Amino acid sequence: MNEVAMSGSPVQASATRSMTRGSVLVTVRRNIGWVVSAAALCSALAILLAIFWFVLARGLPALKPQLFTTVTSGIAGGLENAILGTLMLVIFAVALVALIGFGTGIWLSSYASPKPRAFVRLLTDVLAGVPSVVVGYFGYILLVKIAGWQFSLAGGGIALMIIMLPYVVRGTDLALEAVPRELREGGFALGATYTTVLMTVSWPYALPGIFTMLLLATGIALGETAPLIYTAGWSNYLPSLHLTHSPVPYLTYVIWTFISQPFAESHALAFAAAALLMMMIVVTNVFARSWLENMARKQRGER
Amino acid sequence: MAIVALSGASQRRSRVAPLDIVLRYGTTATAATTAAIVFLVAAFLVVYAYPALAFNGFGILTHLEWNLGNQYGTGVERHGGFSGAPGASFGAIVFIVGTVVSSAFAMAIATPLAILVAIAMHYQVPRRLKTPVNTLVELMAGVPSVVYGLWGIGVLVPWIANSLGPFFAAHVPMLSFIGSGAASGNGLLATAFILAVMIFPIMAATMRDVLSTFPKIVFEGAIGLGATPWQAVTTMVLPAIRTQMFAAAMLALGRAVGETMAVLMVCGSALNQLPQSVFAPINTIAAVIVSQLDSALTDPTGMAERSLAELALILFAITLSVNLIARLIMRGGDRVKRTV
């Protein structure tokens, strides 16, 4: 019953009322639903913590310094190539998605007329629902086969970009839409053009929201596997800076393949990669969300 | 002034700056790229899968067997004007059944849990704990698929193989139809569990958003009429938002259907057999696209690769319809909310 008592006004009031009536049965019947829902929440959080614990307890001890300076070799070795590959793929994808995603978001919120706007928003939602493995196969057909790039940084980066795109478009669009009308009108009243107001008033105001979404999308891209299997390939060597014709190793591949090898070293490497990835994603997510909170509070205060 | 400025169009006429032109046409080009990507994905899947569509016909929906045919023999088998290896048969019924059954199981587990968790998050979590709890649940949605798969291999599958399977075999003989035991732990039950764990955070977060935007007055009104808080939630609030809750569940279903890596790691990768029990190995469309790539590349006729593209196309069509239905419902729900 403690969860219920914690819960604040309405529930607590009803609980106390029935206590005074002295009927335990009534109290139980009235609050059983709340107990069940609180238990559901607690078990959900417990599962999350169990997964974190499982990965970190096995991964952190395996995370030795030499992992960062040696490359994978067959079933063991280090993670240097995979870490660099993941970073290169994600940076490539972020650079592309910043261009296309920000552009589309600005167009949607600032330049589009109603019908094309509704259409592109619908397409963005459709893209958000496309399974990542389908995006991977598309990249395989178009980039790896037809364009002839083979497994490559550009192929994997573009596949990741497509995964990130709907989040960034939506984030930019919503953040710019949320800019208070009075702020923009103030700019116009000072004689600024439409574009000047967009660049000097709306964009800075919306930037925290936009960057939050970009960071969350980066977190998603860091953990993707399926779109890369078909486009980035894998290599035991350090990734080269060639955009095409050179496969790129990445961390999630290590987790996926090394855990099914029958060797303890392979398992240790898979868990080390998973722990590293989880830490990167948690940092990205927590940073994004706390930053958003702070910025939002500051903006509310300023107004 | 405000009207002139806000419309933008008349501004452009009166004062055209170079930056304005660059931004206007530059952003239009990027938006066209975004739109084009969606069409390109669909178009290239169709074009690339076309030989497989012609070769397999409706057989892909009716045949049980996924067989690349004889890779070492001479000659080819021709269907619909395209050739595959002799004896090749590309039937997806095992993968379609696996996808549908595992997603249905997962939804049956995750939906009630997500509703309860959303209620707890909205009504029960104290104000100062709301942000950390919300962050944790959203973080759970951000855990990579392959890490869930790792947990599945390390914890869930051994638990099913060593505890749950033997328990059912020993103590619940009347339920023998669900399986005499779990040989490896990989299979339908593991897939359904892992999918449920993966989709329920996103479902709970969406449902919490629905709850928090719903007018508080309904809850308070019910309390005012003498309902207990739980009655107010279950008899007034939930029925009023049921369409949006359903849409949230549909969006999560879209995720479950397209989920690849975690499923691939725990499903048992069944080929050519339908599951006979909840412990039996299965396969899903998404998982088979990845797990069959290596063998498909060995097919000199290329028909296996084309058939995988056809599977990707089928998966695209399924997720597209699920998501569009969810969107339509959500929009209908918005209309309902406006009239409240």
Interface residues (C-beta under 8 A of the other chain):
Chain A: E3 V4 M6 S7 G8 P10 V11 S14 R30 N31 I32 G33 W34 V36 S37 A38 A40 L41 A44 L45 I47 L48 A50 I51 F54 V55 R58 L99 I100 G101 F102 G103 T104 I106 W107 L108 S110 Y111 A112 P116 F119 V120 L122 L123 T124 D125 V126 L127 A128 G129 V130 P131 S132 V133 V134 V135 Y137 F138 I141 L142 I146 I162 L165 V169 R184 E185 F188 A189 T193 Y194 T195 T196 V197 L198 M199 L216 G219 I220 L222 G223 E224 T225 A226 I229 Y230 T252 I255 W256 I259 S260 A270 F271 A274 L277 M278 I281 V282 N285 V286 R289 E293
Chain B: M1 A2 V4 A5 L6 G8 Q11 R12 R15 A17 L19 D20 L23 R24 G26 T27 T28 A29 T30 A31 T33 T34 A35 I37 V38 L40 V41 F44 L45 Y48 L113 L116 V117 I119 A120 M121 Y123 Q124 V125 P126 R127 T131 V133 T135 L136 V137 E138 L139 M140 G142 V143 P144 S145 V146 V147 Y148 G149 L150 W151 I153 G154 V155 V197 F200 P201 A204 I223 T228 P229 W230 V233 T234 L251 G254 V257 G258 E259 T260 M261 L264 M265 A286 I289 V290 L293 L308 A309 A312 L315 F316 T319 L320 V322 N323 L324 R327
